[in-house]
Amino acid sequence: MRQSIQALGRLRTGAMNKTEAAYAQHLEAQKVAGRVAWFKFEG
């Protein structure tokens, strides 16, 4: 019988991982500088 395999350390729905959080911080700086109008995390 085959078992389903899932990745370890799954985050809850809507939570950012470290890479996504770092990119959100980068985008926020771009927004303050006027280079980005808005962004939204679709987690």
Phi and psi in radians as a Rosetta constraint file:
Dihedral C 1 N 2 CA 2 C 2 CIRCULARHARMONIC -1.606 0.35
Dihedral N 2 CA 2 C 2 N 3 CIRCULARHARMONIC 2.379 0.35
Dihedral C 2 N 3 CA 3 C 3 CIRCULARHARMONIC -1.746 0.35
Dihedral N 3 CA 3 C 3 N 4 CIRCULARHARMONIC 2.541 0.35
Dihedral C 3 N 4 CA 4 C 4 CIRCULARHARMONIC -1.324 0.35
Dihedral N 4 CA 4 C 4 N 5 CIRCULARHARMONIC 2.467 0.35
Dihedral C 4 N 5 CA 5 C 5 CIRCULARHARMONIC -1.927 0.35
Dihedral N 5 CA 5 C 5 N 6 CIRCULARHARMONIC 2.238 0.35
Dihedral C 5 N 6 CA 6 C 6 CIRCULARHARMONIC -2.079 0.35
Dihedral N 6 CA 6 C 6 N 7 CIRCULARHARMONIC 2.674 0.35
Dihedral C 6 N 7 CA 7 C 7 CIRCULARHARMONIC -1.151 0.35
Dihedral N 7 CA 7 C 7 N 8 CIRCULARHARMONIC 2.557 0.35
Dihedral C 7 N 8 CA 8 C 8 CIRCULARHARMONIC -1.339 0.35
Dihedral N 8 CA 8 C 8 N 9 CIRCULARHARMONIC 2.638 0.35
Dihedral C 8 N 9 CA 9 C 9 CIRCULARHARMONIC 1.239 0.35
Dihedral N 9 CA 9 C 9 N 10 CIRCULARHARMONIC 0.645 0.35
Dihedral C 9 N 10 CA 10 C 10 CIRCULARHARMONIC -1.157 0.35
Dihedral N 10 CA 10 C 10 N 11 CIRCULARHARMONIC 2.423 0.35
Dihedral C 10 N 11 CA 11 C 11 CIRCULARHARMONIC -1.540 0.35
Dihedral N 11 CA 11 C 11 N 12 CIRCULARHARMONIC 2.710 0.35
Dihedral C 11 N 12 CA 12 C 12 CIRCULARHARMONIC -1.188 0.35
Dihedral N 12 CA 12 C 12 N 13 CIRCULARHARMONIC 2.777 0.35
Dihedral C 12 N 13 CA 13 C 13 CIRCULARHARMONIC -1.067 0.35
Dihedral N 13 CA 13 C 13 N 14 CIRCULARHARMONIC 2.307 0.35
Dihedral C 13 N 14 CA 14 C 14 CIRCULARHARMONIC 1.593 0.35
Dihedral N 14 CA 14 C 14 N 15 CIRCULARHARMONIC -0.034 0.35
Dihedral C 14 N 15 CA 15 C 15 CIRCULARHARMONIC -1.687 0.35
Dihedral N 15 CA 15 C 15 N 16 CIRCULARHARMONIC 2.412 0.35
Dihedral C 15 N 16 CA 16 C 16 CIRCULARHARMONIC -1.489 0.35
Dihedral N 16 CA 16 C 16 N 17 CIRCULARHARMONIC 2.504 0.35
Dihedral C 16 N 17 CA 17 C 17 CIRCULARHARMONIC -1.476 0.35
Dihedral N 17 CA 17 C 17 N 18 CIRCULARHARMONIC 3.138 0.35
Dihedral C 17 N 18 CA 18 C 18 CIRCULARHARMONIC -1.095 0.35
Dihedral N 18 CA 18 C 18 N 19 CIRCULARHARMONIC -0.685 0.35
Dihedral C 18 N 19 CA 19 C 19 CIRCULARHARMONIC -1.158 0.35
Dihedral N 19 CA 19 C 19 N 20 CIRCULARHARMONIC -0.770 0.35
Dihedral C 19 N 20 CA 20 C 20 CIRCULARHARMONIC -1.140 0.35
Dihedral N 20 CA 20 C 20 N 21 CIRCULARHARMONIC -0.682 0.35
Dihedral C 20 N 21 CA 21 C 21 CIRCULARHARMONIC -1.153 0.35
Dihedral N 21 CA 21 C 21 N 22 CIRCULARHARMONIC -0.698 0.35
Dihedral C 21 N 22 CA 22 C 22 CIRCULARHARMONIC -1.139 0.35
Dihedral N 22 CA 22 C 22 N 23 CIRCULARHARMONIC -0.700 0.35
Dihedral C 22 N 23 CA 23 C 23 CIRCULARHARMONIC -1.211 0.35
Dihedral N 23 CA 23 C 23 N 24 CIRCULARHARMONIC -0.623 0.35
Dihedral C 23 N 24 CA 24 C 24 CIRCULARHARMONIC -1.097 0.35
Dihedral N 24 CA 24 C 24 N 25 CIRCULARHARMONIC -0.670 0.35
Dihedral C 24 N 25 CA 25 C 25 CIRCULARHARMONIC -1.133 0.35
Dihedral N 25 CA 25 C 25 N 26 CIRCULARHARMONIC -0.730 0.35
Dihedral C 25 N 26 CA 26 C 26 CIRCULARHARMONIC -1.074 0.35
Dihedral N 26 CA 26 C 26 N 27 CIRCULARHARMONIC -0.797 0.35
Dihedral C 26 N 27 CA 27 C 27 CIRCULARHARMONIC -1.131 0.35
Dihedral N 27 CA 27 C 27 N 28 CIRCULARHARMONIC -0.635 0.35
Dihedral C 27 N 28 CA 28 C 28 CIRCULARHARMONIC -1.105 0.35
Dihedral N 28 CA 28 C 28 N 29 CIRCULARHARMONIC -0.700 0.35
Dihedral C 28 N 29 CA 29 C 29 CIRCULARHARMONIC -1.124 0.35
Dihedral N 29 CA 29 C 29 N 30 CIRCULARHARMONIC -0.687 0.35
Dihedral C 29 N 30 CA 30 C 30 CIRCULARHARMONIC -1.148 0.35
Dihedral N 30 CA 30 C 30 N 31 CIRCULARHARMONIC -0.632 0.35
Dihedral C 30 N 31 CA 31 C 31 CIRCULARHARMONIC -1.147 0.35
Dihedral N 31 CA 31 C 31 N 32 CIRCULARHARMONIC -0.761 0.35
Dihedral C 31 N 32 CA 32 C 32 CIRCULARHARMONIC -1.096 0.35
Dihedral N 32 CA 32 C 32 N 33 CIRCULARHARMONIC -0.639 0.35
Dihedral C 32 N 33 CA 33 C 33 CIRCULARHARMONIC -1.335 0.35
Dihedral N 33 CA 33 C 33 N 34 CIRCULARHARMONIC -0.173 0.35
Dihedral C 33 N 34 CA 34 C 34 CIRCULARHARMONIC 1.546 0.35
Dihedral N 34 CA 34 C 34 N 35 CIRCULARHARMONIC 0.170 0.35
Dihedral C 34 N 35 CA 35 C 35 CIRCULARHARMONIC -1.541 0.35
Dihedral N 35 CA 35 C 35 N 36 CIRCULARHARMONIC -0.368 0.35
Dihedral C 35 N 36 CA 36 C 36 CIRCULARHARMONIC -2.201 0.35
Dihedral N 36 CA 36 C 36 N 37 CIRCULARHARMONIC 2.280 0.35
Dihedral C 36 N 37 CA 37 C 37 CIRCULARHARMONIC -1.328 0.35
Dihedral N 37 CA 37 C 37 N 38 CIRCULARHARMONIC -0.822 0.35
Dihedral C 37 N 38 CA 38 C 38 CIRCULARHARMONIC -2.869 0.35
Dihedral N 38 CA 38 C 38 N 39 CIRCULARHARMONIC 2.867 0.35
Dihedral C 38 N 39 CA 39 C 39 CIRCULARHARMONIC -2.656 0.35
Dihedral N 39 CA 39 C 39 N 40 CIRCULARHARMONIC 2.794 0.35
Dihedral C 39 N 40 CA 40 C 40 CIRCULARHARMONIC -2.509 0.35
Dihedral N 40 CA 40 C 40 N 41 CIRCULARHARMONIC 2.373 0.35
Dihedral C 40 N 41 CA 41 C 41 CIRCULARHARMONIC -1.456 0.35
Dihedral N 41 CA 41 C 41 N 42 CIRCULARHARMONIC 2.220 0.35
Dihedral C 41 N 42 CA 42 C 42 CIRCULARHARMONIC -1.868 0.35
Dihedral N 42 CA 42 C 42 N 43 CIRCULARHARMONIC 0.875 0.35
